[in-house]
């Protein structure tokens, strides 16, 4: 079924979901279909040139479940999310929950570009939720990195501590979360903050090769082993299967309403850069990383290297700028509230070193996303 036509099917609930074609959103859709067998989904899908809305959901919604899914072509950056008046009216009458996970995760957007999607897009989805007569919860998928350049232990109920931000992604996600917090005074909802999300902990499968993957790729290819960072810097990494399962559960958990929840590895599950680097060195049979003070590297060494290097290594210098601040973080995320809510369901993220080899196996098998890998 395409377009904005109604699905004539008896059901307990209708969930309006944004970001369904994204890395987390696609996995979330499958979790919802599996965990909530009597629930229908209305998925907001941005239609790209040369593609249909259903085409973008290929591999996301099983054929056997299509009668439970309604595709709504639209875009959070458009007024009313690009939805027709009749569709908005029906959502206001029938939707019972809203899960907003659509966002731009690019670090290189201008502030205006990032705000148009992350802040104003969130405002539009909140406006739709506010008109919903039988709303039971609004689940907002944000990021733990609204903490910006803070250090130490970050608590789940903290947001504005006067921190500065590394990029427009962090800043606008913090602004969007502040907007959601203001609306949750009069609307039932929960704010969910994942940290760095990687592939499936059991299969290693991923559709997104950003963040942790980019430096691992250039390292595996022996293009670069100098890390402008500190070996004891902390990376909080969680697998996509944990994040999707947690979102699917907490969107239905009345005990979570009104709170902010870190979907993070936390102090007991975080890894240092050196721990990850040494395991990657063993896996790829390369020399261990060497670490350079970031201020020295970016202040003196990088400008000199940029003048003397060419080709692939120069591209590494250029592309690596977006990730430089994440190699020098001394920040951990408290998960006290998350543990209390998720432990009864047995949901706890495994330590990344327990499944890192599976992530790397998938990278090699898929040639870092350039070759299809049969579903496992």
C-alpha positions in Angstrom: 0.0 0.0 0.0 1.3 3.4 -0.9 0.2 7.0 -0.4 -1.7 8.2 2.6 -4.6 5.8 2.4 -6.2 4.3 5.5 -5.6 0.8 6.6 -9.0 -0.8 7.5 -7.8 -3.1 10.3 -8.8 -3.5 13.9 -5.9 -2.8 16.3 -5.1 -1.8 19.8 -3.0 1.2 18.8 -1.6 3.3 16.0 2.0 4.5 16.4 3.2 7.4 14.3 7.0 6.9 13.7 9.5 9.3 12.0 12.9 8.3 10.9 11.8 4.8 9.9 14.4 4.5 7.1 17.3 5.5 9.3 19.8 3.1 10.9 18.0 3.0 14.2 14.6 3.7 12.9 14.6 0.7 10.5 15.5 -1.7 13.3 13.0 0.0 15.6 10.2 -0.7 13.1 11.0 -4.4 13.1 11.1 -4.4 16.9 7.7 -2.8 17.1 6.1 -5.2 14.6 7.5 -8.1 16.5 6.8 -6.9 20.1 3.3 -5.3 19.4 1.4 -7.8 17.2 -1.9 -5.9 17.4 -0.4 -2.5 16.8 -0.4 -0.6 13.5 2.4 1.7 12.4 2.1 5.0 10.4 5.6 5.7 9.1 6.6 9.1 7.9 9.0 8.5 4.9 10.9 11.1 3.0 10.6 10.3 -0.7 13.8 10.8 -2.7 14.0 11.4 -6.5 13.7 8.1 -8.3 12.4 6.2 -5.3 8.9 5.5 -3.9 8.1 5.6 -0.2 7.6 1.8 -0.1 10.8 1.4 -2.0 12.7 3.1 0.7 11.3 0.6 3.2 12.5 -2.4 1.2 14.1 -4.8 3.7 12.5 -3.0 6.6 8.9 -4.2 6.6 8.4 -7.9 5.9 5.8 -8.7 3.2 3.8 -10.5 5.8 3.4 -7.4 8.0 2.6 -4.8 5.3 -1.1 -4.9 6.2 -0.2 -3.4 9.5 1.9 -0.6 8.1 0.9 2.7 6.5 3.4 4.8 4.7 3.0 8.5 4.8 5.2 10.4 2.3 6.5 13.5 4.0 9.4 15.3 5.6 9.9 16.8 9.0 11.6 19.8 7.4 8.3 20.8 5.7 5.3 22.5 7.2 3.0 20.0 8.9 5.7 17.4 8.0 4.4 17.5 4.4 1.2 15.7 5.4 -2.2 16.3 3.9 -5.0 17.8 6.1 -7.0 14.6 6.0 -4.1 12.6 7.2 -3.3 15.0 10.0 -6.9 14.9 11.1 -6.9 11.1 11.1 -3.7 11.0 13.1 -5.2 13.3 15.6 -8.1 10.9 16.0 -6.4 7.5 15.8 -2.7 7.8 16.8 -2.0 6.7 20.4 1.8 7.1 20.5 4.5 9.1 18.6 8.1 8.0 18.3 10.3 10.7 16.8 13.7 9.5 15.6 14.2 11.5 12.4 17.3 13.7 12.5 20.3 14.7 10.6 23.4 13.2 12.2 25.9 15.0 10.0 28.6 17.0 11.8 29.3 19.3 8.8 25.8 20.9 8.4 25.7 24.7 9.1 23.8 25.7 12.2 20.8 26.8 10.1 20.7 23.5 8.2 20.9 21.4 11.3 18.3 23.5 13.1 15.8 23.2 10.2 15.8 19.4 10.7 16.7 18.7 14.3 14.9 21.6 16.0 12.2 22.7 13.7 11.5 19.2 12.6 11.0 18.2 16.2 8.7 21.1 16.8 6.5 20.0 13.9 6.3 16.5 15.2 5.5 17.8 18.7 2.7 19.9 17.2 1.2 16.9 15.6 1.5 14.9 18.8 -0.2 17.8 20.7 -3.2 17.6 18.5 -3.6 13.8 19.1 -6.6 13.2 21.3 -5.6 9.9 22.8 -1.9 10.3 23.1 -0.3 7.9 25.5 3.3 8.8 25.0 5.7 10.8 22.9 9.1 9.1 22.7 12.0 11.3 21.5 15.2 9.7 20.4 17.9 12.2 21.1 21.6 11.7 21.9 23.8 11.4 25.0 26.1 13.9 23.3 23.9 16.8 24.2 26.5 16.9 27.0 28.8 18.5 24.5 32.3 19.1 25.8 31.6 18.3 29.5 33.7 15.9 31.4 33.1 13.5 34.3 29.8 11.6 35.0 26.7 13.0 33.1 23.5 12.4 34.9 20.3 11.5 33.0 18.3 14.5 34.3 20.9 17.0 33.3 20.9 19.0 30.1 22.1 22.6 30.2 25.2 22.9 32.3 26.7 25.8 30.3 28.6 23.4 28.1 30.0 24.2 24.7 29.5 21.8 21.7 31.8 20.1 19.2 29.6 20.5 16.2 26.1 21.7 15.0 24.7 18.2 15.5 25.3 18.2 19.3 24.1 21.8 19.6 20.9 21.4 17.7 20.1 18.0 19.4 20.5 19.8 22.7 18.1 22.6 21.5 15.6 20.0 20.3 15.7 18.2 23.7 15.1 21.4 25.5 12.1 22.0 23.3 10.8 18.4 24.1 11.3 19.0 27.8 9.2 22.1 27.7 6.4 20.3 26.0 6.5 17.3 28.3 5.1 19.5 31.1 1.7 19.1 29.4 2.3 15.9 27.3 3.1 12.4 28.3 6.5 11.4 27.0 10.1 10.2 27.5 13.4 11.4 26.2 15.8 8.6 25.1 19.5 9.3 24.7 21.7 6.7 23.0 25.4 7.1 22.8 27.6 5.9 19.8 25.5 3.3 18.0 27.2 0.5 16.1 26.0 -2.7 14.4 24.1 -5.7 15.8 25.9 -7.3 18.7 25.0 -10.8 17.5 25.6 -10.5 13.8 27.7 -7.4 13.4 25.4 -6.2 10.7 25.1 -2.4 10.1 23.9 -0.1 7.4 25.9 2.9 8.8 29.6 3.0 8.6 30.2 6.3 10.4 31.8 7.3 13.8 33.7 4.3 15.0 33.8 2.7 11.6 35.7 5.4 9.7 38.9 5.4 11.8 38.8 1.6 12.0 38.7 1.4 8.2 41.6 3.7 7.6 43.5 1.9 10.4 42.8 -1.5 8.9 44.1 -0.4 5.5 47.3 0.8 7.1 46.6 4.4 5.9 47.0 5.9 9.4 47.9 4.7 12.9 48.5 8.1 14.6 45.6 9.0 16.8 45.3 12.7 17.8 43.8 11.7 21.2 44.5 10.1 24.6 44.7 6.3 25.1 42.5 6.6 28.2 39.8 8.7 26.5 36.4 7.0 26.9 34.1 5.8 24.2 30.5 4.8 25.2 29.4 2.4 22.5 26.0 0.5 22.2 24.7 -1.9 19.6 21.7 -1.1 17.5 19.8 -4.1 18.6 19.9 -2.9 22.2 18.9 0.7 21.3 16.0 -0.4 19.2 14.7 -2.9 21.8 15.0 -0.3 24.5 13.1 2.4 22.5 10.4 -0.1 21.6 10.0 -1.0 25.3 10.2 2.4 26.9 7.7 3.9 24.4 5.1 1.7 26.1 6.4 2.0 29.7 4.3 4.3 31.9 7.1 4.3 34.5 9.3 6.1 32.0 7.0 9.0 31.3 8.4 12.4 32.2 11.9 11.2 32.4 15.2 11.1 30.4 16.9 7.8 29.9 20.5 7.1 28.9 20.6 4.2 26.4 24.3 3.9 27.0 27.0 1.4 28.1 27.6 3.5 31.2 30.7 3.5 33.4 30.8 -0.3 33.7 30.4 -0.9 30.0 32.5 1.9 28.3 35.8 1.2 26.7 38.9 3.3 26.3 40.3 4.2 22.9 43.4 2.1 23.7 41.3 -1.0 24.5 39.5 -0.8 21.2 42.7 0.1 19.3 44.7 -2.8 20.7 41.9 -5.3 19.9 41.6 -3.9 16.4 45.4 -4.2 16.0 45.2 -7.9 16.9 42.3 -8.4 14.5 43.8 -6.6 11.5 47.4 -7.8 12.3 48.8 -4.3 12.3 50.9 -2.3 14.7 49.0 -0.8 17.7 47.9 2.9 17.4 50.3 5.6 18.6 48.8 8.6 20.4 49.6 12.3 20.0 48.4 15.2 22.0 45.4 16.7 20.0 46.5 20.3 20.6 50.0 19.5 19.3 48.6 17.5 16.3 46.0 20.0 15.2 48.0 23.1 16.1 51.3 22.2 14.5 51.6 18.7 12.9 48.4 18.6 10.9 49.1 21.9 9.0 52.6 20.7 8.1 51.3 17.3 7.1 48.6 18.8 5.0 51.3 20.6 3.0 53.4 17.5 2.5 51.0 14.7 2.0 48.9 13.9 -1.1 46.3 11.4 -2.3 44.6 9.1 0.1 46.6 10.2 3.2 45.7 13.8 2.6 42.0 12.9 2.3 42.3 11.1 5.6 43.6 14.3 7.2 40.7 16.2 5.7 37.9 13.8 6.5 39.2 13.0 10.0 38.5 16.5 11.3 34.9 15.7 12.1 35.9 12.9 14.5 38.9 14.6 16.2 37.1 15.7 19.4 35.7 12.2 20.1 39.3 10.8 20.7 39.8 13.1 23.7 36.7 12.6 25.8 36.7 12.0 29.5 33.0 11.7 29.9 30.8 8.9 31.0 27.0 8.5 31.1 25.1 7.5 34.3 22.6 4.8 33.6 20.9 4.5 37.0 17.4 5.2 35.7 17.9 3.2 32.5 19.0 0.2 34.5 15.9 0.4 36.8 13.6 0.5 33.8 15.3 -2.0 31.5 16.6 -4.6 33.9 13.2 -6.3 34.4 13.2 -7.0 30.7 16.8 -8.3 30.7 17.9 -5.4 28.5 21.5 -4.3 29.2 24.1 -3.5 26.5 27.0 -5.9 26.3 30.5 -4.5 26.5 31.8 -3.5 23.1 34.9 -5.7 23.4 32.5 -8.7 23.7 31.2 -8.2 20.1 33.8 -6.0 18.4 35.2 -8.9 16.4 31.7 -9.5 15.0 31.4 -5.9 14.0 34.8 -6.2 12.2 33.8 -9.5 10.6 30.9 -7.7 9.0 33.0 -4.8 7.8 35.4 -7.2 6.0 32.6 -9.3 4.6 30.7 -6.3 3.3 33.9 -4.4 2.2 32.9 -1.6 4.6 29.4 -1.4 3.2 30.3 -1.7 -0.5 29.1 -5.3 -0.9 25.7 -6.9 0.1 25.8 -9.5 2.8 23.1 -12.1 3.1 20.9 -11.7 6.1 21.8 -14.0 9.0 
